[in-house]
Amino acid sequence: MSSLYILIPITLLILAIAIAVFIWAVNHRQFEDLESPATRILFDDDEEATQQAIQSEHSQNDE
């Protein structure tokens, strides 16, 4: 029974921290765009890869 005097305040402290973190996340718009991060991985960076290949070919030709 005496352990409840320790566990209840610790639980309330953890709850307060969790609520504060949630409010911070909402205020900093962490939950605004849930769709594009999931689909961003599906799109290739073809343009960057092509430019890097061209630059490496030019550097090899210059040697």
N, CA, C and O atoms as a printed pandas DataFrame, in Angstrom:
     atom_number atom_name residue_name chain_id  residue_number  x_coord  y_coord  z_coord
0              1         N          MET        A               1    0.818   -1.195    0.000
1              2        CA          MET        A               1    0.000    0.000    0.000
2              3         C          MET        A               1    0.866    1.264    0.000
3              4         O          MET        A               1    0.508    2.265   -0.619
4              5         N          SER        A               2    1.972    1.213    0.676
5              6        CA          SER        A               2    2.824    2.399    0.739
6              7         C          SER        A               2    3.496    2.685   -0.605
7              8         O          SER        A               2    3.923    3.810   -0.864
8              9         N          SER        A               3    3.585    1.667   -1.452
9             10        CA          SER        A               3    4.184    1.898   -2.768
10            11         C          SER        A               3    3.297    2.772   -3.651
11            12         O          SER        A               3    3.783    3.409   -4.585
12            13         N          LEU        A               4    1.995    2.802   -3.357
13            14        CA          LEU        A               4    1.094    3.662   -4.126
14            15         C          LEU        A               4    1.426    5.137   -3.930
15            16         O          LEU        A               4    1.209    5.942   -4.835
16            17         N          TYR        A               5    1.945    5.498   -2.773
17            18        CA          TYR        A               5    2.318    6.889   -2.514
18            19         C          TYR        A               5    3.477    7.332   -3.403
19            20         O          TYR        A               5    3.677    8.528   -3.614
20            21         N          ILE        A               6    4.222    6.393   -3.912
21            22        CA          ILE        A               6    5.327    6.691   -4.824
22            23         C          ILE        A               6    4.889    6.526   -6.276
23            24         O          ILE        A               6    5.230    7.347   -7.128
24            25         N          LEU        A               7    4.139    5.474   -6.555
25            26        CA          LEU        A               7    3.783    5.156   -7.937
26            27         C          LEU        A               7    2.775    6.130   -8.537
27            28         O          LEU        A               7    2.873    6.462   -9.719
28            29         N          ILE        A               8    1.820    6.589   -7.758
29            30        CA          ILE        A               8    0.807    7.506   -8.298
30            31         C          ILE        A               8    1.432    8.841   -8.708
31            32         O          ILE        A               8    1.142    9.301   -9.813
32            33         N          PRO        A               9    2.270    9.494   -7.897
33            34        CA          PRO        A               9    2.908   10.733   -8.377
34            35         C          PRO        A               9    3.818   10.517   -9.588
35            36         O          PRO        A               9    3.881   11.365  -10.478
36            37         N          ILE        A              10    4.523    9.382   -9.622
37            38        CA          ILE        A              10    5.374    9.099  -10.780
38            39         C          ILE        A              10    4.522    8.940  -12.033
39            40         O          ILE        A              10    4.881    9.430  -13.103
40            41         N          THR        A              11    3.390    8.251  -11.893
41            42        CA          THR        A              11    2.480    8.071  -13.022
42            43         C          THR        A              11    1.915    9.404  -13.488
43            44         O          THR        A              11    1.827    9.653  -14.690
44            45         N          LEU        A              12    1.536   10.255  -12.557
45            46        CA          LEU        A              12    1.011   11.572  -12.921
46            47         C          LEU        A              12    2.080   12.430  -13.597
47            48         O          LEU        A              12    1.775   13.200  -14.507
48            49         N          LEU        A              13    3.316   12.300  -13.158
49            50        CA          LEU        A              13    4.413   13.039  -13.783
50            51         C          LEU        A              13    4.631   12.567  -15.220
51            52         O          LEU        A              13    4.804   13.385  -16.123
52            53         N          ILE        A              14    4.623   11.264  -15.429
53            54        CA          ILE        A              14    4.791   10.722  -16.783
54            55         C          ILE        A              14    3.629   11.145  -17.671
55            56         O          ILE        A              14    3.830   11.467  -18.842
56            57         N          LEU        A              15    2.417   11.148  -17.127
57            58        CA          LEU        A              15    1.243   11.586  -17.882
58            59         C          LEU        A              15    1.364   13.057  -18.268
59            60         O          LEU        A              15    1.044   13.429  -19.397
60            61         N          ALA        A              16    1.820   13.891  -17.347
61            62        CA          ALA        A              16    1.988   15.314  -17.639
62            63         C          ALA        A              16    3.038   15.530  -18.721
63            64         O          ALA        A              16    2.869   16.390  -19.584
64            65         N          ILE        A              17    4.112   14.764  -18.683
65            66        CA          ILE        A              17    5.152   14.877  -19.714
66            67         C          ILE        A              17    4.606   14.447  -21.066
67            68         O          ILE        A              17    4.884   15.089  -22.079
68            69         N          ALA        A              18    3.831   13.368  -21.093
69            70        CA          ALA        A              18    3.254   12.893  -22.352
70            71         C          ALA        A              18    2.290   13.915  -22.936
71            72         O          ALA        A              18    2.284   14.137  -24.146
72            73         N          ILE        A              19    1.483   14.532  -22.100
73            74        CA          ILE        A              19    0.552   15.560  -22.579
74            75         C          ILE        A              19    1.321   16.770  -23.092
75            76         O          ILE        A              19    0.953   17.343  -24.118
76            77         N          ALA        A              20    2.377   17.165  -22.400
77            78        CA          ALA        A              20    3.179   18.308  -22.840
78            79         C          ALA        A              20    3.839   18.029  -24.186
79            80         O          ALA        A              20    3.882   18.909  -25.046
80            81         N          VAL        A              21    4.351   16.820  -24.378
81            82        CA          VAL        A              21    4.971   16.461  -25.659
82            83         C          VAL        A              21    3.925   16.452  -26.766
83            84         O          VAL        A              21    4.204   16.903  -27.877
84            85         N          PHE        A              22    2.738   15.953  -26.486
85            86        CA          PHE        A              22    1.672   15.944  -27.487
86            87         C          PHE        A              22    1.270   17.361  -27.870
87            88         O          PHE        A              22    1.105   17.656  -29.054
88            89         N          ILE        A              23    1.112   18.229  -26.900
89            90        CA          ILE        A              23    0.748   19.625  -27.188
90            91         C          ILE        A              23    1.851   20.305  -27.987
91            92         O          ILE        A              23    1.562   21.070  -28.906
92            93         N          TRP        A              24    3.113   20.037  -27.650
93            94        CA          TRP        A              24    4.222   20.603  -28.420
94            95         C          TRP        A              24    4.158   20.140  -29.872
95            96         O          TRP        A              24    4.348   20.939  -30.790
96            97         N          ALA        A              25    3.890   18.850  -30.082
97            98        CA          ALA        A              25    3.839   18.308  -31.439
98            99         C          ALA        A              25    2.702   18.928  -32.234
99           100         O          ALA        A              25    2.864   19.214  -33.420
100          101         N          VAL        A              26    1.569   19.137  -31.610
101          102        CA          VAL        A              26    0.440   19.757  -32.308
102          103         C          VAL        A              26    0.765   21.208  -32.638
103          104         O          VAL        A              26    0.463   21.667  -33.740
104          105         N          ASN        A              27    1.367   21.931  -31.719
105          106        CA          ASN        A              27    1.701   23.338  -31.957
106          107         C          ASN        A              27    2.773   23.505  -33.024
107          108         O          ASN        A              27    2.805   24.532  -33.703
108          109         N          HIS        A              28    3.647   22.526  -33.187
109          110        CA          HIS        A              28    4.694   22.599  -34.201
110          111         C          HIS        A              28    4.309   21.869  -35.483
111          112         O          HIS        A              28    5.168   21.551  -36.305
112          113         N          ARG        A              29    3.036   21.609  -35.646
113          114        CA          ARG        A              29    2.442   21.040  -36.863
114          115         C          ARG        A              29    3.086   19.725  -37.289
115          116         O          ARG        A              29    3.352   19.518  -38.473
116          117         N          GLN        A              30    3.332   18.857  -36.351
117          118        CA          GLN        A              30    3.917   17.562  -36.668
118          119         C          GLN        A              30    2.907   16.618  -37.304
119          120         O          GLN        A              30    3.291   15.630  -37.929
120          121         N          PHE        A              31    1.623   16.911  -37.153
121          122        CA          PHE        A              31    0.584   16.020  -37.652
122          123         C          PHE        A              31   -0.151   16.607  -38.852
123          124         O          PHE        A              31   -1.226   16.118  -39.198
124          125         N          GLU        A              32    0.382   17.619  -39.487
125          126        CA          GLU        A              32   -0.315   18.292  -40.576
126          127         C          GLU        A              32   -0.402   17.452  -41.840
127          128         O          GLU        A              32   -1.487   17.312  -42.403
128          129         N          ASP        A              33    0.692   16.898  -42.294
129          130        CA          ASP        A              33    0.724   16.194  -43.576
130          131         C          ASP        A              33    1.112   14.739  -43.347
131          132         O          ASP        A              33    2.289   14.413  -43.197
132          133         N          LEU        A              34    0.109   13.874  -43.322
133          134        CA          LEU        A              34    0.374   12.465  -43.057
134          135         C          LEU        A              34    0.480   11.644  -44.329
135          136         O          LEU        A              34    0.905   10.490  -44.278
136          137         N          GLU        A              35    0.102   12.210  -45.476
137          138        CA          GLU        A              35    0.070   11.442  -46.720
138          139         C          GLU        A              35    1.385   11.496  -47.494
139          140         O          GLU        A              35    1.875   10.457  -47.936
140          141         N          SER        A              36    1.960   12.667  -47.664
141          142        CA          SER        A              36    3.129   12.770  -48.540
142          143         C          SER        A              36    4.378   12.064  -48.003
143          144         O          SER        A              36    5.128   11.523  -48.815
144          145         N          PRO        A              37    4.654   12.030  -46.694
145          146        CA          PRO        A              37    5.837   11.272  -46.271
146          147         C          PRO        A              37    5.743    9.785  -46.604
147          148         O          PRO        A              37    6.759    9.138  -46.859
148          149         N          ALA        A              38    4.530    9.246  -46.600
149          150        CA          ALA        A              38    4.375    7.821  -46.914
150          151         C          ALA        A              38    4.581    7.541  -48.397
151          152         O          ALA        A              38    5.049    6.463  -48.761
152          153         N          THR        A              39    4.239    8.492  -49.253
153          154        CA          THR        A              39    4.378    8.266  -50.692
154          155         C          THR        A              39    5.679    8.824  -51.248
155          156         O          THR        A              39    6.016    8.548  -52.399
156          157         N          ARG        A              40    6.407    9.589  -50.477
157          158        CA          ARG        A              40    7.646   10.197  -50.960
158          159         C          ARG        A              40    8.679    9.145  -51.346
159          160         O          ARG        A              40    9.467    9.357  -52.268
160          161         N          ILE        A              41    8.680    8.027  -50.656
161          162        CA          ILE        A              41    9.662    6.987  -50.945
162          163         C          ILE        A              41    9.395    6.323  -52.290
163          164         O          ILE        A              41   10.294    5.705  -52.859
164          165         N          LEU        A              42    8.181    6.438  -52.803
165          166        CA          LEU        A              42    7.831    5.796  -54.067
166          167         C          LEU        A              42    8.398    6.534  -55.274
167          168         O          LEU        A              42    8.538    5.945  -56.346
168          169         N          PHE        A              43    8.723    7.798  -55.117
169          170        CA          PHE        A              43    9.219    8.594  -56.227
170          171         C          PHE        A              43   10.736    8.574  -56.241
171          172         O          PHE        A              43   11.384    8.836  -55.228
172          173         N          ASP        A              44   11.294    8.258  -57.403
173          174        CA          ASP        A              44   12.746    8.210  -57.540
174          175         C          ASP        A              44   13.312    9.605  -57.735
175          176         O          ASP        A              44   12.618   10.526  -58.165
176          177         N          ASP        A              45   14.563    9.732  -57.414
177          178        CA          ASP        A              45   15.283   10.973  -57.656
178          179         C          ASP        A              45   16.073   10.813  -58.949
179          180         O          ASP        A              45   17.301   10.910  -58.950
180          181         N          ASP        A              46   15.361   10.567  -60.053
181          182        CA          ASP        A              46   16.013   10.296  -61.329
182          183         C          ASP        A              46   16.855   11.476  -61.800
183          184         O          ASP        A              46   17.938   11.292  -62.358
184          185         N          GLU        A              47   16.363   12.668  -61.578
185          186        CA          GLU        A              47   17.068   13.851  -62.060
186          187         C          GLU        A              47   18.432   13.990  -61.380
187          188         O          GLU        A              47   19.428   14.275  -62.044
188          189         N          GLU        A              48   18.481   13.793  -60.081
189          190        CA          GLU        A              48   19.752   13.897  -59.361
190          191         C          GLU        A              48   20.713   12.791  -59.784
191          192         O          GLU        A              48   21.909   13.037  -59.942
192          193         N          ALA        A              49   20.203   11.583  -59.969
193          194        CA          ALA        A              49   21.059   10.468  -60.373
194          195         C          ALA        A              49   21.620   10.700  -61.770
195          196         O          ALA        A              49   22.778   10.376  -62.032
196          197         N          THR        A              50   20.816   11.253  -62.662
197          198        CA          THR        A              50   21.275   11.535  -64.017
198          199         C          THR        A              50   22.365   12.600  -64.001
199          200         O          THR        A              50   23.370   12.465  -64.699
200          201         N          GLN        A              51   22.183   13.640  -63.224
201          202        CA          GLN        A              51   23.188   14.697  -63.143
202          203         C          GLN        A              51   24.495   14.171  -62.557
203          204         O          GLN        A              51   25.572   14.557  -63.013
204          205         N          GLN        A              52   24.419   13.308  -61.566
205          206        CA          GLN        A              52   25.635   12.745  -60.988
206          207         C          GLN        A              52   26.350   11.849  -61.988
207          208         O          GLN        A              52   27.580   11.837  -62.037
208          209         N          ALA        A              53   25.595   11.097  -62.788
209          210        CA          ALA        A              53   26.208   10.226  -63.794
210          211         C          ALA        A              53   26.903   11.060  -64.861
211          212         O          ALA        A              53   27.994   10.708  -65.309
212          213         N          ILE        A              54   26.290   12.151  -65.268
213          214        CA          ILE        A              54   26.889   13.024  -66.280
214          215         C          ILE        A              54   28.170   13.649  -65.737
215          216         O          ILE        A              54   29.174   13.726  -66.446
216          217         N          GLN        A              55   28.139   14.096  -64.484
217          218        CA          GLN        A              55   29.327   14.703  -63.891
218          219         C          GLN        A              55   30.456   13.692  -63.752
219          220         O          GLN        A              55   31.620   14.029  -63.971
220          221         N          SER        A              56   30.126   12.467  -63.394
221          222        CA          SER        A              56   31.184   11.464  -63.257
222          223         C          SER        A              56   31.764   11.093  -64.622
223          224         O          SER        A              56   32.960   10.818  -64.723
224          225         N          GLU        A              57   30.943   11.079  -65.666
225          226        CA          GLU        A              57   31.450   10.811  -67.016
226          227         C          GLU        A              57   32.380   11.923  -67.471
227          228         O          GLU        A              57   33.421   11.660  -68.073
228          229         N          HIS        A              58   32.005   13.171  -67.182
229          230        CA          HIS        A              58   32.850   14.299  -67.566
230          231         C          HIS        A              58   34.175   14.266  -66.813
231          232         O          HIS        A              58   35.223   14.570  -67.383
232          233         N          SER        A              59   34.131   13.900  -65.545
233          234        CA          SER        A              59   35.376   13.868  -64.778
234          235         C          SER        A              59   36.280   12.727  -65.248
235          236         O          SER        A              59   37.503   12.854  -65.197
236          237         N          GLN        A              60   35.705   11.630  -65.697
237          238        CA          GLN        A              60   36.509   10.527  -66.216
238          239         C          GLN        A              60   37.098   10.888  -67.577
239          240         O          GLN        A              60   38.222   10.491  -67.886
240          241         N          ASN        A              61   36.363   11.629  -68.387
241          242        CA          ASN        A              61   36.852   12.032  -69.705
242          243         C          ASN        A              61   37.960   13.072  -69.598
243          244         O          ASN        A              61   38.832   13.140  -70.465
244          245         N          ASP        A              62   37.933   13.881  -68.546
245          246        CA          ASP        A              62   38.943   14.920  -68.368
246          247         C          ASP        A              62   40.292   14.337  -67.969
247          248         O          ASP        A              62   41.319   14.984  -68.173
248          249         N          GLU        A              63   40.316   13.147  -67.411
249          250        CA          GLU        A              63   41.574   12.562  -66.934
250          251         C          GLU        A              63   42.359   12.018  -68.026
251          252         O          GLU        A              63   43.447   11.488  -67.801
